Amino acid sequence: MRVLLLGTGPAAGWPDAFCDCARCTGALRRGLVRRPTSVLVDDAVLLDLGAETAGAALRAGRSLAQVGAVLQAHGDGNDPGALRAGCVSRAGDRPAPMVVGSASTLDRWRTPTEPGSPRVRLVEAAAGDRLEVGSAAGVYDVEVVGTEYGGRPGGGGLGYLLTAPDGSRLLYATDPLSEPTGAALGGRRLDVALLAAGGEQVTADGEQPVRDPFGDQLGWLRASGAVDDRTEVVAVRLSHHHPPDEDDRLAATRARAGHDLETVAVGADRVSGATGHRTLVLGGARSGKSSTAERLVAGLGAGSATGQDPGTGPVTYVATGPPAATDTEWAERVRLHRERRPPSWHTVETTDVAGVLSTATGPVLVDCLTLWLTAVLDAAGAWEARPGWRDHLDRELTRLADAWTAATVPVVAVSNEVGAGVVPPTAAGRLFRDEQGRLNTRLATTADRCLLVVAGRALELPP
């Protein structure tokens, strides 16, 4: 199961364009924008369709044409018109997607869809109902669970327990669950839980604190066995109502905040300790980026799309540096790196990173892409401007980027940030600086997670 977070904010998004509170203006200043919460599962099931869902999918390079069901949590932010317009142009005899929701939620869909859009099927649901969603990958089992929308049971809000064809499970609840509901989920371990953000909320004016039961819900789910240490617990519907220390509050419950356009891999594709399965670790010299990357992959096993247990295979460490035979200082660096690695890791000394990624059956750590780029520029004759060097470089960059995007195993790649200092005084230095920046940007575009390491501290970069 692959889960794409198209949005992680409230119905109005965050920051709210019409709000001038400190939280909204601060988020806008930092460029941290959250669209209304919406989630795409395996291109087959859409959890909540809002006004910005289609645009977010296109920005992520994903089509919604194969979606077989739209599961609506409640009526806030629904966009029936977007689905109606899409169904009119659906090719062939493909069945219309069904829209599932409570009676009050579907009231918002009936007027725009029923008269002129018979291709959209409305399925009224209530807590305890079960239904199946067919897709090219198989059948998804959906169990409807009750939530306390608007702070009251039966308020029209629903949650969904989704079981994929590979057996992996996802819980989607953007309103609070009750204790009986949490207990009832026991016996079915969740691979991922997407829950409305918690901690102690505050009102928009910053005055009256409002208790949010995020921690309580998580406690009930852990007590029932539905959530354990392997479950990825991700908070969504984050808004200006949540305090600045929300990340710390979530961490205290062993959860984390989700980010727009983030991919969460679960089930056979899950990467323990990482967000998604392609992670780019950036940093300056001696910043701690290599040790950070090593911690990310430590303990990982095969974890490939074949469904192997995550602890059954070794990590492949791709060392892209030159041989250390004639350089004693470089040899010492290599020795220290080798001593840090667990003996179970398999080391491959090569610049053919794409080749390794295309054949790997377990997690891969590439350290580092800066040395890889140096070798490629050397081979291309870039320094002396050999005819055709740019074409050679472009071919190698494309080959690497394609292998990075197509990788079916966890990949952590280390690269240097070299453009933050003075402009290099030589043409070769400026050339290398520019190409390194382009390489980092190209891989970051399709990375599931990017970290910037400064003085040994890893900073999560927003998508």
N, C-alpha and C positions, 0 to 999 in steps of 0.2 A: 504494500500500500504506500502510495506517495501522496503526501498532503501538501498542497500549496495554499499558503495564507494570502489571499487576495487583499484582505483588509483586516485590521486588528483594533479598530476604534469603535466608538458608539455610532448611533444612527446618523448623527450630524457630522461624523468625522472628528478628528482632533489634530491640530487646533480647530476650534469652531471659528469659521471665518467672520462671524458676527460678534465674537466675544473678545473683550480686551482684558480679561483677567491675567494675572501674572503667569499662570501655568500655560495659557494659550499663547501669549505673546512670547514667552520664553521658548516654547516648542517651535514656534514659527521662526524665531531668530536662529535657532540651531538647525533648521531645516528638517525637523522630525515631524513628518506628516503621517497620520494614520487614517486610512479610508475606513468606511463602515465595515464591520466585521463580515467577512464572507470567505468561504473555504471551498477549494476544488479538490476532490478526491479522485485520483487516477483518471482524470478527464471524463469520469463517468457519473459522478454524483456531485451536485452543488449544494452546499449548505448556506442558505440565505442568499437571495438575489436582490441586490440594491442598485441604486442609480449609478454607482461607480464600479460595479463588479465587472461588467464587460470591458471597460477601459483598462482595468487592472490586469485582466487576463491577457489582453492584447499586449500590454507593456511587458508582461512576463513571457511573451512569445507562445501563449497557449490558446488553443481553440476551445470554444464551448459547444461546438457542433455535435459532439458525441455524448453530451450530457443526457442521461435518461431520466433523471429525477432531480427536482429542486425541493429540498427539505427546508421549510421555513420555520424558524424558531418562534417568531411572533410577527405582528404586523408592522413594526417600526421600520421605516426605510425601504419597504418593498417597492419593486419597480416592475409591475406586470407588463408595462408597455415594451420594455426591452425584450422580454421573452416572446411576446406576441409578434413583434416585428421580425425576430429571428426565425420563428416557426413558419412565417409566410414564405420565406425564401429557402426553407429546408429542401434539399434535393431528394428525389426518389420517393420511395414509399416508407422511409424510416419512420417508426412510430413516434408520435408526439411525446415530449417529455411530460411526466406527471409532476404536478405541484402538490406537495403534501403540507398540510397545516391544520390548525384548529379551525373550528367554524368561524370564529371572529376574525382570524387571519385571512381566511379565504374570502370573506365578505369584500375585502379590498381587491380581490382578483376577479370576482364574478362580473362586475359591470364592464370592465374593459376587455374581458376575454371571451365570454360566452356568446355574445351576438355575432361577432365576426371572426372569431378565432377558435373553431372547434378542434384544432390540432393540439391545443393545450388541455390536458386532462387534470381536473381538480379532484384531489382525494382528501376528503375530510378525515382527520385522525384524532385520536384521543390517547391519553396515557394507557399503556398496556397493549395497544394495537401492534401488529407485526405485518410487514409487507416485504416483497422482494423487488429488487431492481436489477433487470438484466443489462448486461453490457458485453462488449467484445471479449473482455477478460473473464467473464463468468457472472454468477449471480451474487448480488450483495444482499445480505439479510439486514433489515432495518427494524429495530424495536423502538417504539415511541415511549418516552419517559416524561413524566410531569415535572413542571418547574413552577416557581412562585413568581410569575411575571407580575410586575407592579407591586411586589411584596405580598401577594396573596395567592394561595393555591387555587387552581382552576381559573386563573385570570387570562387564559388564552395563550399562555406560553408553553412551548414544548421543547424537549431535548431529544436527542437521537443517539442510540447506540448502534453503530454501524459495524458489521462484520464483513470483511472483504473475502473474495474467493480463496485467498491464501490463508484464511483463518485469523488474520490480524484484526484487532478491534480498536475502534475509535469512539470516544464519548464526546458529544458536542452539546454543551449546555451554557447558553449565554445569559441565563437567569438562574437564580439559586435553586439548588436541589433540596428536597426535604430529607430529613434523617431516614425515614422509611424507604425513600427511593434509593438513597445511597446504600443502605443495607441490602436492598433487593438486588443490587447489581453484583453482590458477592458471588464468588464461584466462577466469574468470567473475567479473567485478568485483562486489563486494558493495556494496549501498547502505547496509546496516546490519549490524553484527556485535555480537551480544549474547554476551559471554564472561564466565566466572566471574572475579570480582575478583582482582587480582593484587598485585604488589609483594612485599615480604618479610613473610610472615605470622609471627605469634607464637602460641604456645600460650595457652590460656585463663588459665594462671597467670602469663603474661608472661615466662616464662623461655626456653625453647628456641626460637630462630627456625627457621622452616621455609620453605624457598625455594619460592615459587609461580611457575610458569612463564608467567605472563601476558605479560610482556615478550617472552619467547622465542616464544610463539605468534604474537603480533602481528608480530614480526620475520619469521617464516616467511610469514605471510599477505601482508605488504607485499612481501617478496622475490618472491613468486609472482605479484604483480599483483592478487591478490584484494582487497586493501585498498589504497586510495590516499587522497589528501587530501580527496576528496569523500565517503568512507565515514564514516558515523556509528558510532563505536566506543563502545559503552556497557557498562560493567561491572555485572554483577548478582551475586547470591549474596554480597552484602557481609555481614560478620558481625563479632562481637567479636574474631575472630582477626586481623583486619587492623589495622594500626597507625594512630594518630591522623593521620599525614601521608599517608594513602592518596590523598586528592585530589591532592596534589602529585605523588605517584608516578605516578598515572594521567595527569596532565597532561604529565608528562615523556615519556610514550609517545603523546601526542596522543589520549588517550582521556578519558573522564569517567565518573563514577558515575551510575547511573540512580536514579530516585526512584519510589516507589509512585504509581500513578495518573497517571503522566506519559505523554503521547502523543508518539511519535516519528514524524514524517512522513517517508517515504522515497519514492524514485522521483519521479513527477511532482509529488507534494505536498511534497517535501523543502524545508526552509528552511535554507539554509547559514548556519551561525553561530548558530542559534537552536534551542531545544528545542520541537518542535511548531510550529504555525503561528499561534497567538494568544499574544502576549507583552504583559504589562502591566508597565510600568515606573513605580514609585512613588518618591516622594522629597519632601523639603521644598524650600523656596525656595533657589535657587542651589546645589542639591546636586550638579548635574551630570547630572540625569536626562535632559534633552533630548539632550545630547551622547552619553550612553550609548545612547539609543534610535537616534540617527543612525548610530552605529557598527554597531548590530545589523543595520540594513537596507542599509548601504552596500555597493554592488556587486551587490545582488540585482536580478534581472530579473523577467520575467513570472511564471515558476514557478507557474502556475495549474493547476487540475485538468485543463486541456485537454491537458496533456503538452508544453507549450512548453518550450524550453530555458531554464534559469534565467537566462541572461544576455541575453535578447532584448528585454526591455521595461523601461521606466523605473519608478522608484518614484513613487507619488502621495503628496505631502505635503499633509495636510489641516490647514490653519491655521484654528483656530476662534476666534481673537482678534478684537476689534472693529477697525474701521478706525483707522488711525493718523494721520489728517489733522489733528486738532486737539490732539494730545497729543505734544509733542516728545520727552518721555522714553520714551513707549511707541513712538514712531516709531524711536527709536534702537535699542530692543530688537529690533524687527522687522527693521531693517536688518542687525544683527549675525547674526540667525538666517538671513536670506536669504543672506548672504555665506558661511556655513558649508556650505550645501547644494551638492552637485554640480550643474553646469548641466544635466545630463540629467534631473534630477528634475522632475516636473510638480507645480506648486503649485496647490492649490484652496483658496480662502478661503471657507469656508462653515461653518455650524453643522449642516448636514444630513449628519452623519457616516454615519447609517444608509443614506442614499441612495448615498453614495460606495461604501460597503462592498458594497452589493447589486449594483453594476454594475462594480466594479473587475476588471480582468484582469491586474493585476500587484500587487506588494507595496504596502502602504499604511502610512504613518506618520501617526498622529493626534497632534497636539501643540497644545493639550492638552485633556483631558476636564474640567479645572477651569474653563477658560474656556467650554467647551461648556455645563456645568451652570449657570454664571452667566447665560448667554444664555437658557437654557430657563426658569430661575426668573424672569428679567426678563419674558419673554414671557407666562409664566403669571400674573403679578401676585402672586407669592408674598410680596414684601416688604410689600405693603399688604393681604395676605390677601384678595385678590379672590375672590369666590365661584367655586368650581370649579377653583381653582389646583392643588389636590392631584391631581385627576383628570387635568388637563393634564400635570402632571409625570410621573405614573405611566404615561401613554400614551407619552410620549417616552422614558422610561427603558426600557420594555418594547420599544419599537421599536428602540432602540439595542442592547439586550441580545440580541434575536433576530437582528439583522444581524451582531453580533459572533460569535454561536454558529454561524450559518449560513455565515460567510465561507469561501470556497474558495481564498482567496489568503492569503499571509502578512500578518499585521496586527500592528503594534507600536503600542500606545497609551500615552501619557504622562499621568500623573495625579498630583495633589499629595496628600501625607499632611498633613492640617491639624489632626488631633485630638490631637496629642501635647503641646500646650502648655497654657496656662491656659484656663479656660472663658471664651469671649468675653463681654464685658460687655453686649452688646446682643442683643435677640431675633433680629434679622436675622443677626447673626454666629453665634449658636447654631444657627439654622435651617440656614445654609449648611454649618457644620461637620458637622452630623448627616447632611445629604443627601449630602455629599461622601463620608463614610464608608460610607454605604449603597451608593452608586454603585460605589466601589472594591470593596467586598465582593461585590457582585452579579457584576461582571465577572471578579473573581478566581476565582469558583466554577467557571467554565467555561474559564478561561485554561489554556493548556498550560504556560506558564512565567510566574512572577512574580519580578521583581527589585525590591529596595529599595536605592536609591542614597543613600549617606551620605558626605558629604565627597569626592565623586567616585569612591567605591568601590562597586561593585555587589555586593550580597549576594543569593545565590540563596535564595528562600524555599521551604521544602519544600511539597509538595502538601498 
